[in-house]
Amino acid sequence: MTRFLSSEGTESASPGAASHGFVFASAAGSGQVGATVADETRDCVERIVSTLASAGRSLAGIVKANLWVSDDALVDEAVAAYRAALGPDCHPVRSVLVAGVPGDGRVAVDVVAAQPDAVDAPFTYASSLAIDVATMRRVPEASTITGETAVVFQRIGKQLEAAGLGVQDIVKTTTYVRDESYLEEFERAYREIFAPQQLPARCTVLLGLAGDCRIQIEATAAAA
């Protein structure tokens, strides 16, 4: 059964839905005059809190999140505000993506949270890019697209190991690539990671990424 949710300050499209043990919630910045990127980010998180509360959930239940920022120059401010707004007890799998945000907004956030009866959730989410968070630049091993893809999957593999899973258990990926010119090398490297097993379902999108990263991957894995 699916139930569409409400949130304070939302008058149009539903900002969330609860279905099969999960809650999906989203919010986008309004571009209010005088608001900083940090203000927009905090506002998005506050509205998501309201949406989750309508389903009996809190930020602590978030298992996966995407932070969309309209310009690479705004990423650091948005990420800092996002982390502060979530607090120390909320550590979801997160992707930071540079893409257009509708209207005058500069930030959008979407999340997936687990409901109380989803303790043994059937899926595990993982996401990574080959970035050094201290410098917000690619790690040295990611000098080539092939190397960068390998680093990303190594990091995803470690995340999945914590849930008793591995890359072989991935059933779906969303792959983000900064520029079309990288696709051919990325495609070869991606297929090599999974060989000889069958490739998971995948959607590939071209858009900006945090720092100077060129590849980011979100993965959904399921136990056999």
C-alpha positions as CSV (number, residue, x, y, z in Angstrom):
1,M,0.0,0.0,0.0
2,T,1.3,3.5,-0.9
3,R,0.4,6.6,1.0
4,F,1.3,10.0,-0.3
5,L,2.6,12.4,2.4
6,S,2.3,16.1,3.2
7,S,4.8,18.7,4.4
8,E,4.4,22.1,5.9
9,G,4.8,24.9,3.3
10,T,4.1,22.6,0.4
11,E,1.0,23.4,-1.7
12,S,1.5,21.6,-5.0
13,A,3.1,18.2,-5.7
14,S,3.4,15.6,-2.9
15,P,6.8,15.9,-1.3
16,G,6.9,12.3,-0.3
17,A,5.4,8.8,-0.2
18,A,5.4,5.8,2.1
19,S,5.4,2.4,0.5
20,H,6.4,-1.2,1.4
21,G,8.4,-0.2,4.5
22,F,10.2,2.8,3.0
23,V,9.6,6.6,3.0
24,F,10.6,8.7,0.0
25,A,10.9,12.4,0.5
26,S,12.2,15.4,-1.4
27,A,12.5,19.2,-1.3
28,A,13.9,21.9,-3.5
29,G,15.2,25.4,-2.7
30,S,12.9,28.3,-3.6
31,G,15.6,30.8,-4.4
32,Q,14.1,33.3,-1.9
33,V,15.6,36.7,-2.2
34,G,18.4,37.2,0.3
35,A,18.7,33.5,1.2
36,T,22.2,31.9,1.1
37,V,22.9,28.5,-0.3
38,A,23.2,27.3,3.3
39,D,19.8,28.8,4.1
40,E,18.3,26.9,1.1
41,T,19.9,23.7,2.2
42,R,18.7,24.0,5.8
43,D,15.2,24.8,4.5
44,C,15.2,21.7,2.3
45,V,16.2,19.5,5.2
46,E,13.6,21.1,7.5
47,R,10.8,20.3,5.0
48,I,12.1,16.7,4.6
49,V,11.9,16.4,8.4
50,S,8.3,17.5,8.3
51,T,7.5,15.0,5.5
52,L,9.2,12.1,7.4
53,A,7.4,13.1,10.6
54,S,4.1,12.7,8.8
55,A,5.0,9.0,8.3
56,G,6.4,8.6,11.8
57,R,10.0,8.7,10.8
58,S,12.9,11.0,11.6
59,L,16.3,11.9,10.0
60,A,17.9,9.0,11.8
61,G,15.9,6.6,9.5
62,I,17.4,8.0,6.3
63,V,19.4,5.3,4.4
64,K,20.1,7.1,1.1
65,A,20.2,10.7,0.1
66,N,21.0,12.8,-3.0
67,L,22.1,16.5,-2.7
68,W,21.7,18.4,-5.9
69,V,23.5,21.7,-6.3
70,S,23.1,24.1,-9.3
71,D,26.8,25.1,-9.5
72,D,30.0,23.4,-8.6
73,A,31.2,26.6,-6.8
74,L,28.3,26.2,-4.3
75,V,29.0,22.6,-3.4
76,D,31.2,23.2,-0.3
77,E,28.7,25.5,1.3
78,A,25.7,23.3,0.5
79,V,27.5,20.1,1.8
80,A,28.6,21.8,5.0
81,A,25.0,23.1,5.7
82,Y,23.6,19.6,4.8
83,R,25.9,17.8,7.2
84,A,25.1,20.3,10.0
85,A,21.4,20.0,9.4
86,L,21.3,16.2,9.5
87,G,23.3,16.1,12.8
88,P,25.8,13.7,14.1
89,D,23.5,10.6,14.2
90,C,22.4,10.6,10.6
91,H,24.9,9.1,8.1
92,P,23.1,8.0,5.0
93,V,24.7,6.9,1.8
94,R,25.0,10.2,-0.1
95,S,25.6,11.5,-3.6
96,V,26.5,15.1,-4.3
97,L,25.5,16.1,-7.9
98,V,25.8,19.3,-9.9
99,A,22.7,19.8,-12.0
100,G,20.0,22.3,-12.8
101,V,17.4,23.0,-10.1
102,P,14.0,24.3,-11.3
103,G,13.1,27.9,-10.8
104,D,15.5,30.1,-8.9
105,G,16.5,27.4,-6.5
106,R,20.1,26.3,-6.1
107,V,19.7,23.2,-3.9
108,A,17.5,20.1,-3.9
109,V,17.5,17.1,-1.6
110,D,15.8,13.7,-2.0
111,V,16.0,10.9,0.5
112,V,14.9,7.3,1.2
113,A,14.2,6.4,4.8
114,A,13.4,3.0,6.4
115,Q,10.2,2.7,8.4
116,P,10.2,0.8,11.7
117,D,8.9,-2.4,10.1
118,A,11.8,-2.4,7.5
119,V,14.6,-3.4,9.9
120,D,15.4,-6.3,7.6
121,A,15.2,-4.2,4.5
122,P,15.7,-6.2,1.3
123,F,18.1,-3.8,-0.3
124,T,21.4,-2.1,0.5
125,Y,22.3,1.2,-1.0
126,A,25.9,2.3,-1.7
127,S,27.3,5.3,-3.4
128,S,30.8,6.7,-4.0
129,L,33.2,8.7,-6.0
130,A,37.0,8.8,-6.1
131,I,37.4,12.0,-4.0
132,D,39.7,12.9,-1.1
133,V,37.3,14.7,1.2
134,A,40.1,16.7,2.8
135,T,41.1,18.4,-0.5
136,M,37.8,17.8,-2.6
137,R,40.0,16.5,-5.4
138,R,40.4,13.1,-7.0
139,V,42.7,10.6,-5.2
140,P,46.0,9.9,-7.1
141,E,44.9,6.4,-8.1
142,A,42.0,8.0,-10.1
143,S,44.2,9.7,-12.7
144,T,42.6,7.8,-15.6
145,I,38.9,7.0,-16.1
146,T,39.7,3.3,-15.7
147,G,41.5,4.0,-12.4
148,E,38.7,6.3,-11.2
149,T,36.1,3.6,-12.0
150,A,38.1,1.0,-10.1
151,V,38.5,3.3,-7.0
152,V,34.7,4.0,-7.0
153,F,33.8,0.3,-7.1
154,Q,36.5,-0.5,-4.4
155,R,34.8,2.0,-2.1
156,I,31.3,0.7,-3.0
157,G,32.5,-2.8,-2.3
158,K,33.6,-1.9,1.2
159,Q,30.2,-0.3,1.9
160,L,28.5,-3.4,0.8
161,E,30.8,-5.7,2.8
162,A,29.4,-4.0,6.0
163,A,26.0,-5.5,5.0
164,G,27.4,-8.9,4.1
165,L,27.2,-8.2,0.4
166,G,29.5,-7.6,-2.5
167,V,29.7,-6.1,-5.9
168,Q,28.3,-9.4,-7.3
169,D,25.0,-8.7,-5.4
170,I,24.4,-5.3,-7.2
171,V,21.1,-5.4,-9.0
172,K,20.9,-1.8,-10.2
173,T,23.3,1.2,-10.7
174,T,22.9,4.8,-11.7
175,T,26.2,6.0,-13.2
176,Y,27.0,9.7,-13.4
177,V,29.7,10.8,-15.9
178,R,30.9,14.4,-16.2
179,D,31.5,14.4,-19.9
180,E,30.5,12.3,-22.9
181,S,34.1,12.0,-24.0
182,Y,34.7,9.7,-21.0
183,L,32.0,7.2,-21.8
184,E,33.9,4.8,-24.0
185,E,36.7,4.2,-21.5
186,F,34.2,4.2,-18.6
187,E,32.1,1.6,-20.4
188,R,35.1,-0.8,-20.8
189,A,36.1,-0.3,-17.2
190,Y,32.6,-0.8,-15.9
191,R,32.1,-4.0,-17.8
192,E,35.4,-5.4,-16.6
193,I,34.3,-4.9,-13.0
194,F,31.4,-7.2,-13.4
195,A,32.9,-9.7,-15.8
196,P,32.0,-12.5,-16.3
197,Q,28.6,-12.1,-14.5
198,Q,25.6,-10.4,-16.2
199,L,25.5,-6.7,-15.8
200,P,23.0,-5.1,-13.4
201,A,20.2,-2.8,-14.6
202,R,21.8,0.7,-15.2
203,C,21.0,4.3,-16.1
204,T,23.9,6.5,-17.2
205,V,23.6,10.3,-16.9
206,L,25.9,13.1,-17.9
207,L,26.2,15.9,-15.3
208,G,28.6,17.8,-13.1
209,L,30.1,16.1,-10.0
210,A,31.8,17.4,-6.8
211,G,35.4,18.5,-7.1
212,D,37.2,17.4,-10.2
213,C,35.6,13.9,-10.1
214,R,34.4,12.5,-13.4
215,I,32.6,9.3,-12.3
216,Q,30.1,8.7,-9.5
217,I,28.1,5.5,-9.1
218,E,25.0,4.7,-7.0
219,A,24.3,1.0,-6.5
220,T,21.5,-1.0,-5.1
221,A,22.4,-4.5,-3.9
222,A,20.2,-7.4,-2.8
223,A,21.0,-10.6,-1.0
224,A,20.8,-13.7,-3.1
